[in-house]
Amino acid sequence: MKKRWRGTVVLLAAALLLGACGTADSTGTAENAGDTASLSEVAAASDAGQNPEAAETASGEEQSGTHIVVDHAGNQVAVPDQIDRVVIDQIPILSTYMAYFEGSAPYIVGYCGSFKDTINETVLKNIAPELLESEETVYAQSDLNIEEIMKLEPDIILYNANNAEHAEILKASGIPAVGFATIGAETPADPLERYEEWLRLLEDVFKEDGKMDSFLERGDEIVADVKTRIAAIPEDKRPSSMILYQVADGVPQVAGQGVFGHYWLEHLGVQNVAEDTQGFAQVSFEQIYAWDPEVMFLNGPGLMKLTVQDIMGNAVEGADFSTIQAVENGRVYDTTLGMWNWFTPNPDGPLVLAWLACNAYPEAFEDYPLEDTIRDYYNEFYGYEITDDELEGMLQLQ
């Protein structure tokens, strides 16, 4: 029988640390989330109440074992071999977690509250409705409510490896915490690489090496097929493109070097007109007019309130998009919601590339079986038969 950690000492330590730390930055700009934990530090955390060996021996109960996981921040974390209660902090990994469990989301007892709003707009709510039953543990993606997390008595916490402040608070709690990279990790912020890295780390956490091999192989096949088709398209037939993330306080924000959107455009083989900018770059409307992209992708529901109708109908205050080629030719596309917003890392990644390619190169991909590919993918790997309405939402959401 597995004995859960409990401990007033741990709660007091976390509360003290909370008083010393402010609210973390949700963008996760730190390159390394805290120092690499040594095995002695892991043992010390265990002595603090995480895995009270003495109590196990005294009670005669069988002690659960642990195994070491090296997370994306380079930390060595002693993770329980038996995991029954999981809390997720900040990282948008719920859909990837569901894919790992082939269409269900067991063990999750809490995650940040802002994710529930996103789930309610996605097909994820229908595939894994148990996610809507989980407790909210923070009020928004950038906040961390350690007291509420500890009340849930999780066996493990999955968090943003790039958020150093959260890492320190979680370390002080004594609960095993495994960091997953988002933006700013040592590897590029390529969504097609990132979702694979998340799945492989989940294999380590749950001690199931190779579990996702067939899933990732199928995804790689889809990506290879799409890229082969793109490679046959002459350079002069490839449109200039831009991703508009949001317009905040009258200032547009676009995908520059280093963020997920730029890598999508690289995979797509198109020119990113904002390639000389960095990160989520703030630019002027005049700059966008000068770039004059032939295709414009919007960051989509769940992350941005602007729609295709807003752009096409010139309903953005302070802007006149009517002279941009993408608007004149009706080539403005709102990224969709499958498992999650399709511009962030998610298990639909290969399908995202296919969807992007069908919109960027409609003639070259005229015969591409996008609908069948999506249906087969969901049925085989999520155990879910996608409805006609859900599919229409993915392909034509505006």
Secondary structure by P-SEA (a helix, b strand, c coil): cbbbbbcaaaaaaaaaaaaaccccccccccccccccccaaaaaaaaaaccccaaaaaaaccbbbbbbbbbccccccccccccccbbbbccccaaaaaaaaacccccccccccaaaaaaaaaccccccccccccccccccccccccaaaaaaacccbbbcccccaaaaaaaaaaccbbbbbbcccccccccaaaaaaaaaaaaaaaacccccaaaaaaaaaaaaaaaaaaaaacccccbbbbbbbccccccbbbbbccccaaaaaaaaaccccccccccccccccaaaaaaacccbbbccccccccccaaaaaaccccccccccccccccccccccccccccccccccaaaaaaaaaaaaaccccccccaaaaaaaaaaaacccccccaaaaaaacccc
